[in-house]
Amino acid sequence: MQRRTPTAEYHHRCRANRRCTMSLAAIIPIAVLTLAFVIYCWVDIARGEVQHLPKWAWALIAAASVPLGGIVYLVVGRVPRPRSHTR
């Protein structure tokens, strides 16, 4: 009988057990949403005015502490923009 390497054993168990595929199917949408949120924060930081910290610091906080860093930036670091009254 041939011994399996740890990686081969893991892949064998994943094929035999569908939980690995299902967990990957759950992780991919979360990862995409997380990346989209960080990109949204970075674009907002680059285009708008910020307060309390320099832009580079807010960009670092938004990326390093997902999603809390982005939420803190949007609540605290973002300068409120005047609302346009269109009718």
C-alpha positions in Angstrom: 0.0 0.0 0.0 1.3 3.4 -1.0 1.6 6.1 1.7 -0.1 9.4 0.9 1.6 12.7 1.5 -0.4 15.1 3.8 -1.5 17.2 0.8 -2.7 14.1 -1.1 -4.5 12.9 2.0 -6.2 16.3 2.4 -7.3 16.3 -1.3 -8.5 12.7 -1.0 -10.7 13.6 2.1 -12.0 16.7 0.2 -13.1 14.6 -2.7 -14.7 12.1 -0.5 -16.3 14.7 1.7 -18.1 17.6 -0.1 -17.6 20.0 2.9 -14.4 21.4 1.3 -16.2 22.3 -1.9 -19.1 23.9 0.0 -16.9 25.9 2.3 -15.0 27.2 -0.8 -18.4 28.2 -2.3 -19.2 30.1 0.8 -15.7 31.8 1.1 -15.5 33.1 -2.5 -18.5 35.5 -2.3 -17.4 36.8 1.1 -13.9 37.4 -0.3 -15.3 39.2 -3.3 -17.5 41.5 -1.2 -14.6 42.2 1.2 -12.4 43.2 -1.7 -15.1 45.3 -3.2 -15.7 47.1 0.1 -11.9 47.9 0.5 -11.7 49.2 -3.1 -14.8 51.4 -2.5 -13.1 52.9 0.6 -9.9 53.4 -1.3 -11.6 55.2 -4.2 -13.6 57.3 -1.8 -10.4 58.2 0.1 -8.6 59.1 -3.1 -11.5 61.3 -4.5 -12.7 63.0 -1.4 -11.5 65.0 1.6 -10.6 63.2 4.9 -10.3 64.4 8.4 -8.4 63.5 11.5 -5.7 61.4 9.7 -3.8 61.7 6.3 -5.2 59.8 3.4 -2.5 57.2 3.4 -3.3 56.3 7.0 -7.0 55.9 6.3 -6.2 53.7 3.3 -4.0 51.5 5.4 -6.6 51.3 8.2 -9.3 50.4 5.7 -7.2 47.6 4.2 -5.7 46.3 7.4 -8.8 46.0 9.5 -11.6 44.7 7.2 -14.5 45.6 7.6 -14.1 47.6 10.8 -11.4 49.9 9.4 -13.6 50.8 6.4 -16.6 51.4 8.6 -14.6 53.7 10.9 -13.3 55.6 8.0 -16.8 56.1 6.5 -18.2 57.2 9.9 -15.3 59.2 11.4 -12.7 60.0 8.7 -14.9 61.0 5.8 -15.7 64.7 5.4 -19.5 65.0 5.0 -20.4 66.1 1.5 -23.2 68.6 0.9 -26.3 67.0 -0.4 -27.6 68.1 -3.7 -31.3 69.0 -3.8 -32.4 67.8 -7.3 -36.1 67.7 -8.1 
